[in-house]
Amino acid sequence: MDSKQQQKFKEQLEQMKRDVISDVEQTLADMTSQNGNIPDPNDRATMESDRSFELRLRGRERKLLDKVDEAIARIDEGTYGVCDECGKDIRMKRLEARPVAKFCIDCKIKQEQREKAQGR
């Protein structure tokens, strides 16, 4: 992978990071602006359910943010696009579809099969 391609992926990853941070800030603003005094139990339950769902989404985004930071670090180290397991190059189409990918498709399939066999 040449430096131009790496720069393209770095810009894409940095944009992903900005988008996630923006979503988190919006969620915090929405949660702090909501009035906690809701007398109707059904409305309160709906609000709590929505808040719980939103927090689960933000938890997933936090994990994505960690993966984005790792991918940017791999670009800076010069190891981006190389499978962590077998050391072969990750195909460009895979990186375009999943820029945070650490494994080539073959190693990722094997990893998922191991996880499935272990019941994760």
C-alpha positions in Angstrom: 0.0 0.0 0.0 1.5 3.3 -1.0 1.5 6.5 1.1 -1.3 8.1 -0.8 -3.6 5.2 0.0 -2.6 5.2 3.6 -3.3 8.9 3.8 -6.8 8.4 2.3 -7.5 5.7 4.9 -6.1 7.9 7.7 -8.4 10.8 6.6 -11.4 8.4 6.5 -10.6 7.0 10.0 -10.2 10.5 11.4 -13.6 11.5 10.0 -15.1 8.4 11.5 -13.6 9.4 14.9 -15.0 13.0 14.6 -18.5 11.5 13.7 -18.5 9.2 16.7 -17.4 12.0 19.1 -20.0 14.3 17.7 -22.7 11.6 18.2 -21.5 11.2 21.8 -21.6 14.9 22.5 -25.1 15.1 21.0 -26.3 12.2 23.2 -24.9 13.9 26.3 -26.6 17.2 25.4 -29.9 15.4 24.9 -29.7 13.5 28.1 -28.8 16.5 30.2 -31.5 18.7 28.7 -34.3 16.2 29.3 -36.5 17.0 32.2 -36.4 14.1 34.8 -39.8 14.9 36.2 -42.2 12.7 34.2 -45.2 11.8 36.2 -46.7 9.2 33.9 -45.1 5.8 34.6 -45.5 4.6 31.0 -43.8 7.7 29.6 -41.0 7.4 32.2 -40.5 3.7 31.2 -40.4 4.6 27.5 -37.8 7.3 28.3 -35.7 5.0 30.3 -35.9 2.3 27.6 -34.8 4.9 25.0 -32.0 6.1 27.2 -30.8 2.5 27.8 -30.8 1.8 24.1 -28.9 5.0 23.4 -26.3 4.1 26.0 -25.8 0.6 24.5 -25.2 2.3 21.1 -22.7 4.7 22.6 -20.9 1.7 24.2 -20.6 0.1 20.8 -19.3 3.4 19.4 -16.7 3.6 22.2 -15.4 0.2 21.0 -15.4 1.4 17.5 -13.5 4.5 18.6 -10.8 2.3 20.2 -10.5 0.4 16.9 -10.2 3.6 14.9 -7.4 4.8 17.2 -5.6 1.5 16.8 -5.9 1.7 13.0 -4.5 5.2 13.0 -1.6 4.0 15.1 -1.0 1.2 12.7 -0.9 3.7 9.8 1.6 5.8 11.8 3.7 2.7 12.5 3.6 1.5 8.9 1.8 -1.8 9.7 -1.7 -0.8 8.4 -3.1 -3.2 5.9 -1.1 -6.2 7.2 -3.0 -9.0 8.9 -2.2 -9.3 12.6 -2.5 -13.1 12.4 -0.7 -14.3 9.2 1.2 -11.2 8.2 -0.2 -11.1 4.7 -1.6 -8.0 3.1 -5.3 -7.3 3.7 -7.1 -6.8 0.4 -8.0 -3.3 -0.5 -11.7 -4.1 -0.9 -11.8 -5.4 2.7 -10.1 -2.2 4.0 -12.5 0.0 2.0 -15.4 -1.9 3.5 -14.0 -2.0 7.0 -11.1 0.5 7.5 -10.5 -0.7 11.0 -9.8 -4.3 9.9 -6.9 -6.0 11.6 -7.2 -9.4 9.9 -7.4 -10.6 6.3 -10.7 -12.2 5.5 -9.4 -15.8 5.8 -8.0 -15.2 9.3 -11.2 -13.3 10.4 -13.3 -16.3 9.2 -11.2 -18.7 11.2 -11.4 -16.4 14.3 -15.2 -16.2 14.1 -15.4 -20.0 13.7 -13.2 -20.5 16.8 -15.5 -18.0 18.7 -18.6 -19.8 17.6 -17.1 -23.2 18.6 -16.3 -21.7 22.1 -19.9 -20.4 22.4 -19.1 -16.7 22.4 
